[in-house]
């Protein structure tokens, strides 16, 4: 069996499962957020009754992160719905934007979008916060009401996005009927060259198979090259499995995985026992591809979809209006460090926004010093508009006052994960997806630029 099949077999209580088989899968974690949470709760109460209890309080994680740092009243109401439900159900893992259990968060226009407007429990973007808070464990099944839930496949688990109806059913029963996806094999060899990042790896893979080339399939990443990739690199790659239509992405378990997961579970007091899945000698793949990491170059996905792959060095003629560094894909600590290495001692030529994925990352950037200056300050000195309000922000567009939102038909280069028309705001804008290093290099020149130009 493949890694995905082995996780699902365990979750069904069967010795083995095969691609195409329909099976009842037991969930280890159900995650929802402020966009889909109210709908999921509505389905749950409609189908199981207004007084029904969730199947397991320890396994429901709720993380507001999408439309929160905005004056939009309906967005604030959504978080109020989550807060009321968490209080009613006694859920221990509700990472509220405020500290008052019976309070109501409201945007303070006097503080503006840059200074922190959240409480101590707030965790940030769900896909980056789930592993930070110890909710991603090898060998488990994670369902989330967000397509990029597949990020957690970096931790050797089956993680996939589901709709509100399915999530409502899981909330009440802890189970979901799934068709076992066929697996595609991506064997990684070598190591990345300076200026090339994990984002370039997944953009290369999507460019090879197309933005629908993995529809309802599992993408398995393994091979000797994986050892050279950090956990955050693997998260970036697994995150964008959905951009090829994938059901999930999954990585092998190794010492890096074990160290990260054990440390986070201890730090946050979450379940510390787990059982990873390892590769079988014989696996049945529907597609196989070798990715030679040392041969990859900085890559860009051009408007209007993630499959429109071109090399950054071929796109210098494209003049840009905006640059954006952030999201679950491009807002992690290592992403901002890569951007800072490029921007250090230089200045951006276009409006550039930086939105860390979690408050912990904000802290990392503000306390990590390079020659006595914080990475945060290096970015600000370079002209990047940084916000302490970690979240999804402009990645999903959001209300018009969302920090960094594209409110005009601009050309934006972004470290985010999706670039269909209207994704970051205006329907006539164009979004070019790239690594944080490429985004930073392009912000300096005002045109799409190969970051290797700035490598020391």
RODREN-37394 format. One line per 3 residues: number of its first residue (from 0); for each residue x, y, z of N, C-alpha, C. Coordinates in steps of 0.2 Angstrom, whole numbers, plus 5000, padded with zeros to 4 digits. Layout:
NUM = X Y Z X Y Z X Y Z; ...
% end
This chain:
0 = 5004 4994 5000 5000 5000 5000 5004 5006 5000; 5002 5012 4997 5005 5018 4998 5004 5021 5005; 5008 5027 5006 5007 5030 5013 5000 5032 5014
3 = 4996 5035 5009 4989 5037 5010 4985 5031 5012; 4986 5026 5008 4982 5020 5009 4983 5017 5016; 4989 5017 5018 4991 5014 5025 4987 5018 5030
6 = 4987 5025 5030 4984 5029 5035 4976 5027 5035; 4974 5027 5029 4966 5026 5028 4964 5019 5030; 4969 5014 5029 4967 5007 5031 4967 5007 5039
9 = 4971 5010 5042 4971 5010 5049 4965 5014 5052; 4963 5019 5049 4957 5023 5051 4951 5020 5050; 4951 5014 5046 4945 5011 5044 4945 5004 5048
12 = 4950 5002 5051 4951 4996 5055 4952 4990 5051; 4954 4991 5045 4955 4986 5040 4962 4984 5039; 4964 4978 5037 4971 4977 5035 4974 4980 5029
15 = 4969 4982 5024 4972 4985 5019 4966 4988 5015; 4967 4994 5011 4962 4997 5007 4965 4998 5000; 4961 4999 4995 4964 5000 4988 4961 5006 4985
18 = 4964 5009 4980 4962 5015 4977 4955 5013 4974; 4951 5018 4975 4944 5018 4972 4939 5014 4977; 4941 5012 4982 4937 5008 4987 4934 5014 4991
21 = 4927 5013 4993 4923 5017 4997 4924 5015 5004; 4926 5019 5009 4927 5016 5016 4925 5022 5021; 4923 5019 5027 4921 5024 5032 4928 5025 5036
24 = 4929 5031 5037 4936 5033 5040 4934 5037 5046; 4938 5035 5052 4937 5038 5058 4942 5044 5058; 4940 5050 5061 4944 5056 5061 4947 5057 5067
27 = 4953 5059 5067 4957 5061 5073 4956 5068 5075; 4956 5072 5070 4955 5079 5071 4950 5082 5066; 4945 5086 5068 4941 5090 5064 4943 5098 5065
30 = 4945 5101 5060 4946 5108 5061 4942 5113 5056; 4939 5118 5059 4935 5123 5055 4937 5130 5058; 4935 5135 5053 4937 5142 5055 4931 5146 5054
33 = 4932 5153 5054 4927 5158 5054 4923 5158 5047; 4926 5156 5041 4922 5156 5035 4917 5151 5035; 4920 5144 5036 4915 5139 5036 4912 5136 5042
36 = 4915 5138 5048 4913 5136 5054 4905 5137 5056; 4903 5143 5055 4896 5144 5056 4891 5140 5052; 4893 5138 5045 4889 5134 5041 4890 5127 5044
39 = 4896 5125 5046 4896 5118 5048 4892 5117 5055; 4892 5122 5059 4889 5122 5065 4881 5121 5064; 4879 5125 5059 4872 5125 5057 4870 5118 5054
42 = 4874 5115 5050 4873 5108 5048 4872 5103 5054; 4877 5104 5058 4877 5099 5064 4871 5100 5068; 4869 5106 5070 4863 5107 5074 4857 5105 5070
45 = 4856 5106 5064 4850 5104 5060 4850 5096 5060; 4855 5093 5059 4855 5086 5058 4855 5082 5064; 4858 5084 5069 4859 5081 5076 4855 5084 5081
48 = 4852 5089 5080 4848 5093 5085 4851 5098 5089; 4847 5103 5091 4850 5110 5094 4854 5108 5100; 4853 5103 5104 4856 5101 5110 4861 5096 5109
51 = 4863 5094 5103 4868 5089 5102 4875 5091 5104; 4879 5086 5106 4886 5087 5108 4890 5084 5102; 4896 5087 5101 4901 5085 5097 4903 5078 5099
54 = 4906 5074 5094 4908 5067 5095 4913 5067 5100; 4918 5072 5100 4924 5071 5105 4926 5078 5105; 4926 5081 5111 4928 5088 5112 4935 5089 5111
57 = 4939 5084 5113 4947 5085 5112 4949 5085 5105; 4944 5083 5100 4946 5082 5093 4943 5087 5088; 4940 5092 5091 4937 5098 5087 4942 5104 5088
60 = 4945 5107 5083 4949 5112 5084 4946 5118 5080; 4945 5124 5083 4942 5130 5079 4947 5135 5079; 4948 5138 5073 4953 5143 5072 4951 5149 5068
63 = 4948 5154 5071 4947 5160 5067 4953 5163 5064; 4953 5164 5057 4959 5167 5054 4958 5170 5047; 4952 5170 5044 4951 5172 5037 4949 5180 5037
66 = 4943 5181 5040 4940 5188 5039 4939 5191 5046; 4945 5192 5049 4944 5195 5056 4947 5202 5057; 4952 5204 5054 4955 5210 5055 4952 5215 5050
69 = 4946 5216 5051 4942 5220 5047 4936 5224 5050; 4934 5229 5048 4928 5232 5051 4921 5230 5049; 4922 5225 5045 4915 5222 5042 4912 5218 5048
72 = 4905 5220 5049 4901 5218 5054 4900 5210 5053; 4898 5208 5047 4896 5201 5046 4902 5196 5048; 4908 5199 5046 4914 5195 5048 4915 5194 5055
75 = 4914 5199 5059 4914 5199 5066 4909 5194 5069; 4903 5194 5066 4898 5190 5068 4899 5183 5068; 4903 5181 5062 4905 5174 5061 4909 5172 5067
78 = 4914 5176 5069 4918 5174 5075 4914 5173 5081; 4909 5178 5082 4904 5177 5088 4901 5170 5088; 4899 5168 5082 4895 5161 5082 4900 5156 5084
81 = 4906 5156 5082 4911 5151 5084 4912 5151 5092; 4912 5157 5094 4914 5158 5101 4908 5155 5106; 4902 5157 5103 4896 5154 5107 4896 5147 5107
84 = 4897 5144 5101 4897 5137 5100 4903 5133 5105; 4909 5136 5105 4914 5133 5109 4912 5134 5116; 4909 5139 5118 4907 5140 5125 4902 5135 5127
87 = 4897 5134 5122 4891 5129 5123 4894 5122 5124; 4899 5120 5120 4901 5113 5119 4907 5112 5124; 4910 5117 5127 4916 5116 5131 4922 5114 5128
90 = 4923 5117 5122 4929 5115 5117 4935 5118 5120; 4940 5114 5121 4946 5117 5124 4951 5120 5119; 4950 5118 5112 4954 5120 5107 4951 5125 5102
93 = 4948 5131 5106 4945 5136 5102 4950 5142 5103; 4954 5144 5097 4959 5149 5097 4956 5156 5096; 4953 5159 5100 4949 5165 5099 4953 5171 5098
96 = 4951 5176 5094 4954 5182 5093 4954 5186 5099; 4950 5185 5104 4950 5189 5110 4950 5185 5116; 4952 5188 5122 4953 5184 5128 4946 5183 5132
99 = 4941 5187 5130 4935 5187 5134 4930 5182 5132; 4929 5176 5135 4924 5171 5133 4917 5173 5131; 4915 5178 5134 4908 5181 5132 4909 5188 5128
102 = 4915 5189 5126 4915 5196 5123 4914 5196 5115; 4915 5202 5112 4914 5203 5105 4920 5207 5102; 4923 5204 5098 4929 5207 5095 4927 5212 5090
105 = 4930 5218 5090 4928 5224 5085 4935 5227 5083; 4935 5228 5077 4941 5232 5074 4941 5239 5077; 4947 5241 5079 4949 5247 5082 4952 5252 5076
108 = 4948 5256 5073 4951 5260 5068 4957 5265 5070; 4957 5266 5076 4962 5271 5079 4969 5267 5079; 4969 5260 5080 4975 5256 5081 4977 5255 5074
111 = 4972 5254 5069 4974 5253 5062 4976 5246 5061; 4978 5244 5055 4979 5237 5053 4986 5234 5055; 4990 5238 5057 4997 5236 5058 4999 5234 5065
114 = 4996 5237 5070 4997 5235 5077 4993 5230 5079; 4995 5225 5083 4991 5219 5085 4984 5221 5088; 4979 5218 5086 4972 5219 5088 4969 5212 5090
117 = 4973 5207 5093 4971 5201 5095 4973 5199 5102; 4970 5194 5105 4971 5192 5112 4977 5187 5112; 4978 5184 5118 4984 5179 5119 4982 5172 5117
120 = 4976 5170 5116 4974 5164 5113 4975 5163 5106; 4974 5169 5102 4974 5169 5095 4980 5165 5092; 4978 5161 5087 4984 5156 5084 4986 5158 5077
123 = 4982 5162 5073 4984 5163 5067 4981 5159 5061; 4984 5158 5056 4982 5154 5050 4981 5147 5052; 4976 5144 5051 4975 5137 5053 4980 5132 5051
126 = 4982 5132 5045 4987 5127 5042 4994 5128 5045; 4996 5134 5047 5002 5135 5050 5001 5134 5058; 4995 5136 5061 4994 5135 5068 4993 5128 5070
129 = 4990 5124 5066 4988 5117 5068 4995 5114 5070; 5000 5114 5066 5006 5110 5069 5009 5114 5074; 5009 5121 5074 5012 5124 5080 5009 5122 5087
132 = 5003 5121 5087 4999 5120 5093 4998 5112 5094; 5002 5108 5090 5002 5101 5092 4996 5097 5090; 4993 5099 5084 4987 5096 5082 4988 5092 5076
135 = 4994 5091 5073 4996 5087 5067 5001 5081 5070; 4998 5075 5069 5002 5069 5071 5003 5064 5066; 5009 5061 5065 5010 5056 5060 5005 5050 5060
138 = 5002 5048 5055 4998 5042 5055 4991 5044 5056; 4989 5050 5057 4982 5052 5059 4978 5054 5053; 4972 5055 5054 4967 5058 5049 4965 5065 5051
141 = 4966 5070 5047 4964 5077 5049 4959 5079 5043; 4953 5081 5045 4948 5084 5041 4948 5091 5043; 4947 5096 5038 4947 5103 5039 4942 5106 5034
144 = 4939 5111 5036 4934 5115 5031 4938 5120 5027; 4943 5118 5024 4947 5122 5020 4952 5118 5015; 4952 5120 5009 4955 5116 5004 4963 5115 5006
147 = 4966 5120 5009 4973 5119 5010 4975 5115 5017; 4970 5112 5019 4971 5107 5025 4976 5102 5023; 4977 5101 5017 4982 5096 5015 4989 5098 5017
150 = 4990 5104 5019 4997 5106 5022 4999 5101 5027; 4995 5098 5031 4997 5094 5036 5000 5087 5034; 4999 5086 5028 5002 5080 5025 5010 5080 5026
153 = 5013 5086 5027 5020 5086 5028 5022 5082 5034; 5017 5081 5039 5018 5077 5045 5016 5070 5045; 5016 5067 5038 5015 5060 5037 5008 5058 5040
156 = 5003 5062 5038 4996 5061 5040 4992 5062 5034; 4986 5059 5034 4981 5060 5029 4977 5066 5031; 4978 5072 5027 4974 5078 5029 4971 5081 5022
159 = 4965 5082 5023 4961 5085 5017 4955 5089 5019; 4954 5093 5014 4948 5098 5015 4941 5095 5013; 4936 5097 5017 4930 5094 5016 4925 5100 5017
162 = 4919 5099 5014 4914 5105 5014 4910 5105 5021; 4905 5110 5021 4902 5111 5028 4897 5105 5029; 4894 5102 5024 4890 5096 5026 4894 5090 5028
165 = 4899 5088 5025 4903 5083 5028 4906 5085 5035; 4908 5091 5036 4911 5093 5042 4906 5092 5047; 4900 5094 5046 4894 5094 5051 4893 5086 5053
168 = 4894 5082 5048 4893 5075 5049 4898 5072 5054; 4905 5074 5052 4910 5072 5056 4910 5075 5063; 4907 5081 5064 4907 5084 5070 4902 5080 5075
171 = 4897 5077 5072 4892 5073 5076 4894 5066 5077; 4898 5063 5072 4899 5056 5072 4907 5054 5072; 4911 5058 5070 4918 5057 5070 4920 5052 5064
174 = 4916 5051 5060 4917 5047 5054 4915 5051 5047; 4918 5048 5042 4916 5051 5035 4917 5045 5030; 4913 5045 5025 4913 5040 5020 4918 5043 5014
177 = 4923 5040 5013 4928 5042 5008 4930 5037 5003; 4931 5039 4997 4934 5035 4991 4942 5036 4992; 4945 5030 4993 4952 5030 4993 4955 5033 4987
180 = 4959 5038 4987 4962 5041 4981 4968 5037 4978; 4969 5036 4972 4975 5033 4969 4980 5038 4970; 4986 5035 4971 4992 5039 4973 4997 5041 4967
183 = 4999 5047 4967 5005 5049 4962 5011 5049 4966; 5017 5047 4963 5023 5047 4966 5028 5052 4964; 5030 5056 4968 5035 5062 4966 5042 5060 4971
186 = 5047 5057 4967 5053 5056 4971 5058 5061 4970; 5060 5064 4976 5064 5070 4976 5071 5068 4977; 5075 5070 4973 5083 5069 4973 5087 5075 4973
189 = 5093 5075 4976 5097 5081 4976 5095 5085 4982; 5097 5092 4981 5095 5097 4986 5095 5104 4982; 5091 5108 4985 5090 5115 4981 5096 5119 4981
192 = 5097 5123 4976 5102 5127 4975 5100 5134 4978; 5105 5138 4980 5104 5145 4983 5099 5149 4978; 5094 5152 4981 5089 5156 4978 5083 5152 4975
195 = 5083 5145 4976 5078 5141 4975 5074 5138 4981; 5068 5138 4981 5064 5137 4987 5059 5131 4986; 5056 5129 4992 5051 5124 4991 5045 5126 4987
198 = 5044 5132 4987 5038 5134 4982 5040 5133 4975; 5046 5133 4973 5048 5132 4966 5047 5124 4965; 5048 5120 4970 5047 5113 4969 5040 5111 4967
201 = 5035 5114 4971 5028 5112 4970 5026 5116 4963; 5028 5122 4962 5026 5125 4956 5028 5121 4950; 5034 5118 4950 5037 5114 4945 5033 5108 4944
204 = 5031 5105 4950 5027 5099 4949 5020 5100 4946; 5017 5105 4948 5010 5107 4946 5011 5109 4938; 5016 5112 4936 5017 5114 4929 5018 5108 4925
207 = 5021 5103 4928 5022 5097 4924 5015 5093 4923; 5011 5093 4928 5005 5089 4927 4998 5093 4926; 4999 5100 4927 4993 5104 4926 4989 5105 4932
210 = 4985 5111 4932 4981 5112 4939 4976 5108 4940; 4974 5103 4935 4969 5098 4937 4972 5091 4936; 4979 5090 4936 4982 5084 4934 4982 5079 4940
213 = 4980 5081 4946 4980 5076 4951 4973 5076 4954; 4968 5077 4950 4961 5077 4953 4959 5071 4957; 4957 5072 4963 4956 5067 4968 4961 5061 4968
216 = 4967 5063 4968 4973 5059 4969 4977 5061 4975; 4981 5056 4978 4986 5058 4983 4992 5059 4980; 4996 5064 4982 5003 5066 4980 5007 5063 4985
219 = 5011 5058 4984 5016 5056 4989 5023 5058 4987; 5026 5062 4992 5033 5065 4991 5038 5061 4995; 5043 5058 4992 5048 5054 4996 5055 5054 4992
222 = 5059 5050 4994 5066 5050 4991 5071 5053 4995; 5077 5053 4993 5083 5055 4997 5083 5063 4997; 5080 5066 4993 5080 5074 4993 5076 5077 4999
225 = 5071 5073 5001 5067 5075 5007 5071 5077 5013; 5076 5073 5014 5080 5075 5020 5083 5082 5020; 5084 5085 5014 5087 5091 5014 5082 5097 5015
228 = 5075 5095 5015 5070 5100 5016 5068 5100 5023; 5067 5106 5025 5064 5108 5032 5057 5106 5032; 5055 5105 5039 5047 5104 5039 5043 5110 5036
231 = 5045 5116 5037 5042 5121 5033 5042 5121 5026; 5047 5118 5023 5048 5117 5016 5042 5112 5014; 5042 5106 5018 5037 5101 5016 5030 5104 5017
234 = 5029 5108 5022 5022 5111 5022 5020 5115 5016; 5025 5119 5014 5024 5122 5007 5022 5118 5002; 5025 5112 5001 5024 5108 4995 5017 5104 4996
237 = 5016 5102 5002 5010 5098 5003 5004 5103 5003; 5005 5109 5005 5000 5114 5005 4997 5115 4998; 5001 5114 4993 4998 5116 4986 4997 5110 4982
240 = 4996 5104 4985 4994 5098 4982 4987 5099 4979; 4983 5103 4983 4976 5105 4980 4976 5109 4974; 4982 5113 4973 4982 5117 4967 4983 5113 4961
243 = 4984 5106 4961 4984 5102 4956 4978 5097 4956; 4973 5099 4960 4967 5095 4961 4967 5090 4966; 4973 5089 4969 4974 5083 4973 4969 5083 4979
246 = 4968 5076 4981 4964 5075 4987 4969 5077 4994; 4975 5075 4993 4980 5076 4999 4987 5075 4996; 4991 5078 5000 4999 5077 4999 5001 5074 5005
249 = 5006 5070 5005 5009 5066 5011 5017 5065 5010; 5020 5066 5015 5027 5065 5016 5029 5059 5020; 5035 5056 5019 5038 5051 5023 5039 5054 5030
252 = 5039 5049 5035 5041 5051 5042 5048 5050 5043; 5052 5055 5046 5059 5055 5048 5060 5058 5054; 5067 5059 5056 5069 5062 5062 5066 5069 5063
255 = 5066 5073 5057 5064 5080 5057 5056 5080 5060; 5053 5075 5057 5045 5075 5058 5045 5074 5066; 5048 5068 5068 5048 5066 5075 5050 5072 5080
258 = 5055 5075 5078 5057 5081 5083 5052 5086 5083; 5050 5088 5077 5045 5094 5077 5038 5092 5081; 5036 5086 5079 5029 5084 5082 5030 5083 5090
261 = 5035 5080 5092 5036 5079 5099 5037 5085 5103; 5041 5090 5100 5042 5096 5103 5035 5100 5104; 5031 5100 5099 5025 5104 5099 5020 5101 5103
264 = 5020 5094 5103 5015 5091 5108 5016 5092 5115; 5023 5092 5117 5025 5094 5124 5024 5101 5126; 5025 5105 5121 5024 5112 5122 5017 5114 5124
267 = 5013 5111 5120 5006 5113 5120 5001 5108 5124; 5004 5103 5127 5000 5098 5131 4995 5094 5127; 4996 5093 5120 4992 5089 5116 4994 5082 5116
270 = 4990 5078 5113 4991 5071 5113 4998 5069 5110; 5002 5066 5114 5009 5065 5112 5010 5058 5109; 5005 5053 5109 5006 5047 5106 5004 5047 5099
273 = 5007 5043 5094 5005 5043 5087 5009 5037 5084; 5007 5035 5079 5010 5029 5075 5011 5031 5068; 5017 5033 5066 5018 5035 5059 5017 5029 5054
276 = 5016 5030 5048 5016 5025 5043 5023 5025 5038; 5025 5019 5037 5031 5019 5033 5030 5016 5026; 5034 5017 5021 5033 5014 5015 5034 5007 5014
279 = 5029 5004 5010 5030 4997 5008 5035 4996 5003; 5037 4990 5002 5042 4988 4997 5039 4989 4990; 5032 4987 4990 5029 4987 4984 5023 4992 4985
282 = 5023 4997 4981 5017 5002 4981 5014 5003 4974; 5008 5004 4973 5005 5004 4967 5003 5012 4965; 5007 5015 4961 5006 5022 4959 5003 5022 4952
285 = 4999 5027 4951 4996 5028 4944 5000 5033 4940; 5005 5036 4943 5010 5041 4940 5016 5041 4944; 5022 5042 4941 5028 5042 4944 5032 5048 4941
288 = 5036 5052 4945 5040 5057 4942 5046 5058 4947; 5052 5059 4944 5058 5061 4948 5059 5068 4948; 5060 5071 4953 5061 5079 4954 5068 5080 4956
291 = 5072 5082 4951 5079 5083 4953 5080 5090 4956; 5080 5091 4962 5080 5097 4966 5085 5102 4964; 5091 5099 4962 5097 5104 4961 5097 5106 4954
294 = 5092 5104 4950 5091 5107 4943 5085 5112 4942; 5082 5113 4948 5076 5117 4948 5078 5125 4948; 5074 5129 4945 5076 5136 4945 5070 5140 4948
297 = 5071 5146 4950 5065 5150 4952 5060 5150 4947; 5054 5149 4950 5048 5147 4945 5042 5152 4947; 5038 5153 4942 5032 5158 4943 5026 5154 4940
300 = 5020 5155 4944 5014 5153 4941 5011 5159 4939; 5009 5159 4932 5007 5165 4929 4999 5165 4929; 4996 5171 4929 4989 5172 4929 4986 5168 4923
303 = 4981 5164 4923 4976 5164 4928 4975 5158 4932; 4980 5153 4932 4979 5147 4937 4986 5145 4939; 4987 5141 4944 4993 5139 4946 4997 5134 4942
306 = 4994 5132 4936 4998 5127 4932 5001 5131 4926; 5001 5138 4926 5004 5142 4921 5011 5143 4923; 5015 5138 4922 5022 5139 4925 5027 5142 4919
309 = 5031 5146 4922 5037 5149 4918 5042 5150 4923; 5048 5151 4920 5054 5152 4924 5055 5160 4926; 5057 5162 4932 5057 5169 4933 5061 5173 4929
312 = 5067 5170 4927 5072 5173 4922 5069 5175 4915; 5063 5171 4914 5060 5173 4907 5054 5178 4907; 5053 5181 4913 5047 5185 4914 5049 5192 4916
315 = 5056 5194 4915 5058 5201 4917 5054 5207 4913; 5050 5205 4908 5047 5210 4904 5040 5212 4908; 5038 5208 4913 5032 5209 4916 5033 5214 4922
318 = 5030 5220 4921 5030 5226 4926 5025 5224 4931; 5026 5225 4938 5022 5224 4943 5020 5230 4947; 5014 5230 4950 5011 5235 4954 5012 5234 4962
321 = 5012 5227 4963 5012 5225 4971 5015 5219 4972; 5018 5218 4978 5021 5212 4980 5018 5210 4987; 5017 5203 4988 5014 5201 4994 5017 5195 4997
324 = 5019 5195 5003 5023 5189 5007 5018 5188 5012; 5016 5181 5012 5011 5179 5018 5007 5173 5016; 5002 5171 5020 4998 5166 5020 5001 5159 5023
327 = 4997 5154 5023 4999 5147 5025 5005 5145 5021; 5005 5147 5015 5010 5145 5010 5017 5149 5011; 5016 5155 5011 5022 5159 5011 5023 5164 5017
330 = 5020 5163 5022 5020 5167 5028 5024 5164 5034; 5027 5159 5033 5031 5155 5039 5037 5159 5040; 5040 5157 5046 5047 5161 5048 5052 5160 5042
333 = 5053 5154 5040 5058 5153 5035 5057 5157 5028; 5050 5158 5027 5048 5162 5021 5051 5169 5022; 5049 5172 5028 5051 5179 5029 5059 5180 5030
336 = 5062 5175 5032 5069 5175 5032 5072 5175 5025; 5070 5171 5021 5072 5171 5014 5071 5178 5011; 5065 5181 5012 5064 5187 5009 5068 5193 5012
339 = 5070 5192 5019 5074 5197 5022 5081 5196 5019; 5084 5190 5018 5090 5190 5015 5091 5193 5008; 5086 5193 5005 5086 5196 4998 5085 5204 4999
342 = 5081 5206 5004 5079 5213 5004 5084 5217 5009; 5088 5214 5012 5093 5217 5017 5097 5222 5013; 5097 5228 5016 5101 5233 5013 5099 5236 5006
345 = 5093 5234 5004 5090 5236 4998 5083 5239 5000; 5079 5242 4995 5073 5245 4996 5068 5243 4990; 5062 5242 4992 5057 5240 4987 5055 5245 4983
348 = 5053 5244 4976 5051 5249 4972 5043 5249 4971; 5040 5245 4974 5032 5244 4973 5029 5243 4980; 5023 5244 4981 5020 5243 4987 5021 5235 4989
351 = 5023 5234 4994 5025 5227 4997 5022 5226 5004; 5018 5221 5004 5015 5219 5011 5017 5213 5013; 5018 5212 5020 5020 5206 5024 5015 5205 5029
354 = 5013 5199 5029 5008 5196 5034 5010 5189 5036; 5013 5189 5042 5015 5183 5045 5009 5178 5046; 5010 5172 5046 5005 5167 5047 5002 5166 5054
357 = 5006 5167 5059 5004 5166 5066 5008 5171 5070; 5005 5173 5076 5008 5177 5081 5015 5175 5083; 5016 5168 5083 5022 5166 5085 5028 5168 5080
360 = 5026 5168 5074 5030 5170 5068 5032 5177 5069; 5027 5181 5071 5028 5188 5072 5033 5189 5077; 5033 5185 5083 5038 5185 5088 5044 5183 5086
363 = 5045 5178 5082 5051 5176 5079 5055 5181 5075; 5051 5185 5071 5054 5190 5067 5056 5196 5071; 5053 5197 5076 5054 5203 5080 5060 5202 5085
366 = 5061 5196 5086 5067 5194 5091 5073 5191 5088; 5072 5189 5082 5078 5186 5078 5083 5192 5076; 5089 5192 5078 5093 5198 5076 5099 5196 5071
369 = 5100 5200 5067 5105 5200 5062 5109 5206 5063; 5115 5205 5065 5120 5211 5067 5116 5216 5071; 5113 5214 5076 5110 5219 5081 5103 5222 5078
372 = 5101 5220 5072 5094 5222 5070 5089 5217 5069; 5083 5217 5071 5078 5212 5070 5077 5211 5063; 5075 5205 5061 5073 5203 5054 5067 5207 5053
375 = 5062 5208 5058 5056 5213 5056 5058 5220 5054; 5063 5223 5058 5065 5229 5056 5069 5230 5049; 5073 5224 5048 5076 5224 5041 5071 5224 5036
378 = 5065 5221 5037 5060 5221 5032 5056 5228 5031; 5055 5231 5037 5052 5237 5037 5057 5242 5034; 5063 5242 5036 5068 5247 5033 5068 5246 5025
381 = 5067 5240 5023 5067 5239 5016 5060 5242 5012; 5056 5244 5016 5049 5247 5014 5044 5242 5014; 5044 5236 5017 5039 5231 5017 5034 5234 5023
384 = 5028 5234 5021 5022 5236 5026 5021 5229 5030; 5023 5229 5036 5022 5223 5040 5016 5224 5045; 5012 5219 5046 5007 5219 5051 5008 5214 5056
387 = 5006 5216 5062 5007 5211 5068 5001 5207 5068; 4996 5208 5064 4989 5205 5064 4990 5199 5060; 4993 5193 5062 4994 5187 5058 4987 5184 5056
390 = 4987 5182 5050 4981 5179 5047 4981 5178 5040; 4975 5176 5037 4975 5175 5030 4975 5182 5026; 4972 5187 5028 4972 5193 5025 4970 5193 5018
393 = 4975 5196 5013 4973 5197 5006 4973 5190 5002; 4976 5185 5005 4976 5179 5001 4969 5177 4998; 4964 5178 5002 4957 5176 5000 4953 5182 4998
396 = 4957 5187 4997 4953 5193 4996 4950 5197 5002; 4944 5195 5004 4941 5197 5010 4937 5204 5009; 4935 5207 5014 4932 5213 5014 4936 5218 5011
399 = 4934 5224 5009 4938 5229 5005 4943 5232 5009; 4942 5232 5016 4947 5235 5020 4953 5230 5023; 4953 5224 5020 4958 5219 5022 4965 5221 5020
402 = 4969 5220 5025 4976 5223 5024 4979 5219 5018; 4982 5223 5013 4985 5221 5007 4981 5219 5001; 4974 5219 5002 4969 5217 4997 4970 5221 4991
405 = 4970 5217 4985 4971 5221 4978 4964 5223 4976; 4963 5230 4977 4956 5233 4976 4956 5236 4969; 4961 5235 4965 4961 5238 4958 4964 5233 4953
408 = 4963 5234 4947 4966 5229 4942 4973 5229 4942; 4977 5227 4947 4984 5228 4947 4987 5221 4946; 4994 5221 4945 4998 5215 4944 5002 5214 4950
411 = 5000 5208 4954 5003 5207 4960 5007 5201 4960; 5013 5201 4962 5017 5195 4963 5017 5193 4971; 5015 5186 4972 5013 5184 4979 5016 5178 4980
414 = 5017 5177 4987 5020 5170 4990 5014 5166 4992; 5008 5168 4990 5002 5164 4992 5001 5158 4987; 4995 5155 4987 4995 5148 4984 4990 5148 4978
417 = 4986 5153 4977 4981 5152 4972 4980 5159 4968; 4979 5158 4962 4979 5164 4958 4973 5165 4953; 4968 5161 4954 4962 5162 4949 4959 5169 4949
420 = 4956 5171 4944 4954 5178 4944 4950 5180 4950; 4951 5186 4953 4948 5188 4959 4950 5185 4965; 4955 5181 4965 4957 5177 4972 4959 5182 4977
423 = 4963 5187 4975 4966 5192 4980 4962 5199 4980; 4956 5199 4977 4952 5205 4977 4949 5206 4970; 4951 5211 4967 4948 5214 4961 4948 5208 4955
426 = 4942 5208 4952 4942 5202 4947 4946 5203 4941; 4948 5209 4940 4953 5210 4934 4960 5211 4936; 4962 5209 4942 4969 5209 4944 4972 5203 4941
429 = 4979 5203 4941 4983 5197 4939 4987 5196 4945; 4987 5189 4947 4992 5187 4952 4997 5182 4950; 5003 5183 4951 5009 5179 4949 5011 5175 4956
432 = 5011 5169 4956 5013 5165 4962 5021 5164 4961; 5024 5165 4967 5031 5164 4967 5034 5162 4974; 5040 5161 4975 5043 5160 4981 5044 5166 4985
435 = 5045 5166 4991 5046 5173 4995 5052 5176 4992; 5057 5172 4991 5064 5175 4988 5062 5179 4981; 5058 5176 4977 5057 5179 4970 5052 5185 4971
438 = 5048 5184 4976 5043 5190 4977 5048 5196 4980; 5052 5195 4984 5056 5200 4987 5061 5203 4981; 5064 5199 4977 5068 5201 4972 5064 5205 4967
441 = 5058 5203 4966 5053 5207 4961 5051 5213 4964; 5050 5214 4970 5048 5220 4974 5054 5225 4973; 5060 5223 4973 5065 5228 4973 5066 5231 4966
444 = 5065 5227 4960 5065 5229 4954 5059 5232 4951; 5053 5230 4954 5047 5232 4951 5045 5227 4945; 5049 5222 4943 5047 5218 4938 5049 5211 4941
447 = 5046 5206 4937 5047 5199 4940 5055 5197 4939; 5058 5195 4944 5065 5195 4944 5067 5188 4947; 5072 5185 4944 5075 5179 4947 5079 5181 4953
450 = 5078 5178 4959 5081 5180 4965 5089 5179 4965; 5091 5174 4961 5098 5172 4961 5102 5178 4959; 5099 5184 4957 5103 5190 4955 5105 5193 4962
453 = 5102 5192 4967 5104 5195 4974 5107 5190 4978; 5108 5184 4976 5112 5179 4981 5119 5181 4982; 5121 5181 4988 5128 5183 4990 5133 5177 4987
% end
